[in-house]
Amino acid sequence: MPMLLDVSEALEGAFSTDDALRRPVPDLDALSKPVPELRSIVLSPPR
């Protein structure tokens, strides 16, 4: 198992300079706002 982690770390390091291959960076501003914005919370199940 440690070898697998070493290989994955090496691949991530090698791919970090290529935009198409590197790990994506999340857009924290977009993730901080709920979509769709809540207008109310349902407290009882539908009948």
N, C-alpha and C positions, 0 to 999 in steps of 0.2 A: 504494500500500500504506500509506503513512503516514496517509492520510485515513481508511482503515478502522480503524486503531488509535485515531485520535482519536475516531471515532464510537463505537467500542466502549467507550472510557474514559468518554465522556460518558454513555452508556447505563448503565454500571455505577455511575457516580456518582449518576445520577438514580434508579436503582432501589435504591440502598443504604439508603434510609429505609423501604422497604416490605418487610415480612417475607416476603410471598409471592413477591417478585421478586428479592430480593437474593441474592448468591452464598452458598451454604450454608457454614456453618462446621463442619468435622468435629469429632466427639466424640473427642478424642485419648485419653481414658481407655479408651473402648471399643475403639479401634483398637490400643491397646498390648498387649492380651491376645489370643493366638491362639484362634480358634474353629474347630473343636473343639481342645482342648488336645492336644498330641501326647503319646502314651504310649510310642511306639517309632518308630524309623525303619527302613524296609525297605531293606535293602542289596542284595538280589538280586531279579530279576524273578520273577513267578509262573511255575510250570511248566505 
